[in-house]
Every structure is written in C-alpha cells, then in structure tokens.
C-alpha cells in the first residue's frame, strides 16, 4: 500500500525562484556602496552650491558695515540729508527722558551741533556702526531705569543688542545721562551699564556719565550736567558756541479762522474731545482724567499744609498700586482769564496753529502736547 507521504524521485516538485533569496550578500554590499556613494556626492554638491551662492551674495551685497543697507526710517539718512551731527536717543516710560532728549537736540544749534531726537524702538540701532562716518558726530543717550533695574519698553531691544553682541564701536562718540530714583535698589542701572558697555565696545566717551535722581529734583541734576556737557563737547570737537542769538524760533504761527468747531483744541491732554469721552487703554499719553473726590486738610495748625486727597477712578478699569504715577493738570480761573484778555486787548476767540519749524529735533509728542491742532486763544491763556 502506498501512503500519501511517499513520492518517487520523478514526482518531487522542482524548486522555484521564490525558494531562493532575492539578494545575496554580495548584492547587498554592492547596493550599500552605491547608496553611500550617492549620498556623499549629493552632500558635496549641496555644500559647493551653498558656497557658490554665498560667494555670489557677498560679491553683490557685501556685509561690511560701510555698505550696510540704509532703511527708510534710518537716523543716519536723516542726519546726512539735513546736515545734522547730533542724535539724541531716549529710553522713556513717562516722558521725562524724552523731554530731556528734545531739549538737548534743540540746544545743539547754539554749538554748531544741529541735532535730532530718535526713539531706539523705531530705529535700526546697528546703524551706530555707521555714525563714525559723519564728521564730528555725537550720540547722546538719555535713559531711564524702570522697575527693578530694567530698561524702558522702547529701549529693551537696544539694551539686549549691546548686551549680547560683541560689537566694534570704535570711532563712535557718545555721552549718557541716566534717570533713576535712589529709593530703588538698582539706582540708574540702565544708564550706568550702557555707559560702561559702550566704552567696552570701543566707543569714545566725550563727557562723563550724568545721573539724575527723581527722588530729589531731577531737573536740577540735568541742568547741572548739561551746563558742563556743552563746553566739553565744544572743546572735544574744536568748535565754538555761536551764542544765544542763533536760536531760531521753534514754531510758526498760522491763523485758521475757517476751522470747524469739532477740530478746535480746548485743552485736552490726549486726543480731541477726550474731556467728554475717555477711552482706554490709559497711559502717560492717554491719561484717565479722575475727578477729585475728597480734599481736606489734615493739620490745620502751623504754616505747613498736609492734605488728604482722594481721586475717583471708577469706570477706568484701573487699579491703583503703590508706585503708580499721578499727574496734576491745573487750570486757571475762567473769570481771571477773561479779565486778563480784556486788559491785554486780546481776541480770546481767535483760532490758530503753531507749526513746528524743526520736526526732527523733537518728537511729534512735544508739539502735540503743546498745541495739537487749532486752539482757541482762550485755551492757551487757561
């Protein structure tokens, strides 16, 4: 009997191709060699292509500071086009440093140093590397220290830039005036650091670091520093003061009798009509006008006065915290203004504008706070 497991030699099935390996060891080695060679070739080609591209880029647009691209809001371009040599940068949170910067820029014309004010946040500060190409140029920094030794919001990028980059500022002439408060732990930290760091990077300090203390009278500190600053600048650059008589008028009066009533400035601190409708967010340039709720004398005896005053901030969505700022905007008595106008034979209903004759030497905020649009004479007298 023949079982199912028994086969003759003739009945055994022939082996098929599927029974053998698809690739032998030699084939695998050869294939891996080809893949490795192709990868090496591609990487080498990519590297050569990158090198070639970089070479072409450099040949068309060199990266040296002398050929740095000048952007549209370039302070270098403004200096060169207007014949200015002084640029005053400010780091300001409440406006004091900005005001000081504007005053320095305006005064520069007395000393043949026509100046401009610049906000670091709006400038390409890498252009400091190009400032040395302007003959007898000078950069002044009016920098406030904010909070716990921090730079102001508009100065933060510049502060990080000089802190984290190994720059060559050789040939840059500079001076620094810092604004701080001695009651804080890190008194004038920003001004002190920037003054030291610029020197470390090769810049030349033209005049000593000035430090203003807001806990005392910061205006006095600034004036004292400024009175010594200008003579030193003149000696350094070999120039002479041209005297007080060269001071050009800063504003030009333009009468505007046809201005509509809704465009007339009536004493608003911020935008027009903000006295009637206040809109958040509120800050130094758009303050919340809080009415006085309580005003009483605490000590009636003696010559000194100590008042307890409360302000109503309901509806402002603000919460007062220790260290917040409060500004007073006094207004002259309306009846006294009318009487004074009659005595001077002045038309208090006249409408006019004061046009800034040199917009680059002061930021727009200064002219806007002074006379935003077309004011009434009565508004100015008040």
Secondary structure, 3 states (H helix, E strand, C coil): CCCCCCCCHHHCCCCCHHHCCCCCHHHHHHHHHHHHHHHHHHHHHHHHHHHHHHHHHHHHCCCCHHHCCCCCCCHHHHHHHHCCCEEEEEECCCCHHHHHHHHHHHHHHHHCCCEEEEEHHHCCHHHHHHHHHCCCCEEEEEEEEECCCEECHHHHHHHHHHHHCCCCCCCCEEEEEEEECCCCCCCCHHHHHHHHHHHHCCCEECCCCEEEECCCCHHHHHHHHHHHHHHHHHHHHCCCCCCHHHCCCCEEEEECCCCCHHHEECCCCCCCCCCCCCCCCCECCECCCCCEEEEEECCCCCCCCCEEEEECCCCCCCCCCCCCCCCCCCCCCHHHHHHHHHHCCCCCCCEEEEEECCHHHCCHHHHHHHCCCEEEHHHHHC
